[in-house]
Each structure stands twice: as C-alpha cells, then as structure tokens.
Amino acid sequence: MQTISWDDFTKVELRVGRVLDAQPFPEARKPAYILTVDFGPEIGVRNSSAQITALYTPDELIGRLVVGVVNFPSKQIGPLMSECLITGFHNEAGEVALCVPDRAVPLGARLL
C-alpha cells in the first residue's frame, strides 16, 4: 500500500450531500443511476453517475445522505456531465454499498 502525506489527504474534498433525485441511466455502459445531490449552500447541487443499481432502487436513494468527492474535475459520461464522485465499497459479490454517515450531519460537512 502506498502511503500519502496529510497534505495529500486534505486536498480531497469529501463532503456530505442529500440525494434529491435518482433516475435510471440507460446510456451508461454499466448499470447506473443519475443522482442529483445537494451538498449544501457552499457547494450546491451536483449530478453524478453512480453504479449502485444492485443494492439500491431510485426510490430508496431519494432523501439519503451520501459522501461525495466534490473537487474532481467534471467528467462527461455519455450524455451526463458528472460533477462529483459518490463513494462506496464493494461487498463480497462486487456490488457497491454506499459510504454514508451513521448520524445526521449538515449538508456540505467535510470528512476530516
């Protein structure tokens, strides 16, 4: 495992957001949803493509807190300009489980 400095870690803006909308993304190469996520007044609302269809339905996602990297450059994914990266972990079956706070925290709160 490669080690990084504290300064390297602090460059990554991991923020809490709330999913406002989740829609199927049929144009994606792998099954995915288009998520619209509110990261609070400082960051605002961002869109992302998330390959989390195995464990979540769109209805289950709306209103959930998620953790996203908000300082990557935007990336064109088919017709979508993805503006953040929603984080998660692969389970034993290779399905992605979301990385989420286990208590209520303000939108836009930064992971420390």
N, C-alpha and C positions, 0 to 999 in steps of 0.2 A: 504494500500500500504506500502510495506517495504521500508525504506529509506536506502541508501548506502552512504558511505563516498566518498569524492572527489578522494581519493586514489583508491577506488574500481573502480570508473568510468574510471580513467586514465589507468587502466590495460587492458581495452578493446580497441583493435586497429581497429577502424572503418576507412577504407580507401576508396578513390575513385578509381574506375577502369573503363576501357572501355571494353565492350563486343566485343571480336574478333570473336567468333563463338557461335552459338546456334543450338543444334540438339535435335530432339525428344529423349526421354529416355524411350523406351518401356519396359525395365526391371524394372522400378520403380513401387512401389506398388500403388502410387497415380500419376496422370498425372504430368509429369515434363519434363524439358529440361536439357540437359547438357550444361552448359555455360563455355566457355573459356574466362577468364577475365585478361586483362593486368593492373596490379596495379603499373606500372612504374618501374624504374630501381632498386629501393631499395627492393621491394617486388617481382617483377617479374610476370610471368603468372601463374595463378591458375585455377583449374577446380572446378566446383560446380554443384550440383543438385539443381534446383530451381522449385518449384511448382507454376509457374506463367502462365500456359498454358491458363487459362480462359480469360486473358486480353491481352496477347501478342502472336504474331507469331514469329517464329525464325527470319524471315527477318526484323521485326520491332526492334528486340533486337540488332542486329549487329550494332556496332558503338555507342550505347547508353552508357552514364555514369551511373554507379550504385554505391551503397555503400555496402561494404562487411566487415565482421569481418574476419581479416586475422590471428589472433593469437589463434584461437581454434585449438585443435589437429585435424589432418586429420581423416576422418571417412569413412569407407567402406560402400557404398550404392550400393548393388548389385555388378555389375562389375566395378563400378566407385569408385575411391578414391577421395572423396570430400575434397578440401583443403581450403575452405573458406565458409562463410555463407553470401549469398546475402540477404539484408534486404528489408522488405516491410511491408505494413499494410493491414489488412483485411478490405474490404469495407462491406456495409450492406448485400451483398449477400454471404459473406465469401470468395470472390475472393481476391487474393493478388495483390496489386498495389505496384510497386517498390518505394523504398525510393531513391530519386535522388537529386543531387544539382540542383538548378534552374539557375545557371550560370556556365560558363566554369571554371574549376579549374584544376590544374596539376594532372596528374595521380599519385596516391600514396598519395595525400594530406590527412591529418588526420583530422577527425572530432574533433573539440575542444569544 
